[in-house]
């Protein structure tokens, strides 16, 4: 598990060192999300650290101290992921994580002030990516279309081979911990608030108007539904292209409801 999601989001769901996602299938109008836009869920790949060249360092590249800090953080996350997968989140102590990572307990807390931070980012990349998708939408496109398309594209990445093991691992860990389930709902609430505030700002909505909140809740409801579907299907042994196709198909159905309303849905017969 690496600190999604970049989805959940709420949790990261792709490795830190993932290749760029492939283009969506022909005819699929959903926006492809950047890798890592979904919640933390797979073991990281240790970064390859080249020897720092003599002389001036290239601008933007981390120095030796920063690389060591990143390597330490990665070791801690991977140690935690292994232990959580073996015994569950609640049964593992921070001391055990530190011991397996080869650091002292204080170092773990320096990087992750709360234990839940080893599973969920305090500020998941999903937040910035979702808001960016809304801000850069073309003229004439609704918030629900832009944000919903982003969500479908992001969650469909959970069907990639790189994510399959991590998604299953994440599902077992989160569903086995009441603490993590509560934290995941809190993050979804924070994402909803951020999106609602952006919508209110763009539309000039007055305080107390329900439309920005209703739209934001609908988008994040779609996200949460697809995330749980992905977890269910991965745990049932479904993955790869089959899972990605199912997530896109269900996502498009959800998008239709977002864009065209619920008036014709579930009418009593």
Secondary structure, DSSP 8 states (H G I E B T S, - for coil): ----------SB-S-TT--------TT--S----TT-SB--S-----------SSS--TTS--HHHHHHHHHHHHHHHHHHHHHHHH-TTT--HHHHHHHHTS-HHHHHHH-SSGGGGTS-TT-HHHHHHHHHHHT--TT--HHHHHHHHHHHHHHGGGSHHHHHHHHHHHHHHHT-HHHHHHHHHHHHHHHHHHHHHHHHHHT--TT-SHHHHHHHHHHHHHHHHHHHHHHHHHTT--HHHHHHHHHHHHHHHHHHHHH-STTSS---
